[in-house]
Amino acid sequence: MDSTATGMRTHEIFIDGVRQVFHVAGTGPVCVAHSGGPGIAWEYLRVPSLEQRLTMVYLEPVGTGNSGRLDDPRDYRLDAYARFLHGVVEHLGAEKVFLLGHSHGGFVAQRYALDHPDRVAGLILFATSPVTGEEFWNSAMAEVARFPERHPGRPEAAGMPDAFQEALAAGTDEDYTTALRRILPLYFADYWAHEELAPMRAGLLAWIDPMRGEEPAPFDVRDALASIAIPTLAITGAHDFICGPRWSRMLHEGIPGSRLIVLPGSGHMCHLEEPEAFTLAVADFTRASVPGAR
């Protein structure tokens, strides 16, 4: 399949009999991008400015969009997402790829890098964390509660804490999509300062991951970070309510030789709030990680 209007090519393969859709655009070293959620449509993560420097491969994670669904809802685990990611990497045929994981996609990226270090040229951990659990979620919920105080002049902000709880309780894909669109401002330092985000918000789609991202035990790879010898960039926004500087700093301190960048005017979506700074950071990192690159 091909989408010539945007210069993006759409492909599908089958992994363990399940359809995996991904999209390719750009030129240069291959960078596979795994979106977050889990369950958020991939389009929000597209970064056209990076496509001028990298061959960007955007996955539609299994269980979302045009990709297939798993027969057993209990199978939506990190190892499953990583298995489908590996299938795409294998199909691309590149010896090594850069891997960009956003939010929950960053959990997948960490798991993949630990399991397949020989296939990763560089790791871009975008607004993510090496650990979840009670402390992680308590911190996020405290930031949600403080959101109206940060935006006292915005009437919409006052309802965000209640709306966030509604999103957590959504029982259908349609309800989840509606709730996610409503709470989207939480994910920005100042959503209302960016009029260009309105179409993205209106078109955002989401599918409920039956496991809601939960694993048999909370995600925690802190003890394994020191074994990551892959060039790594940890990047987040200073105002990210869920995966902010504390968690990116933890990644940076745990992964030898890693870089840390905190963008001062961003929340969870640096690539949309500070696109030039985000693109420059990723481009500089990938260029420095490729021997002989200029």
Disulfide bonds with the S-S distance in Angstrom:
none
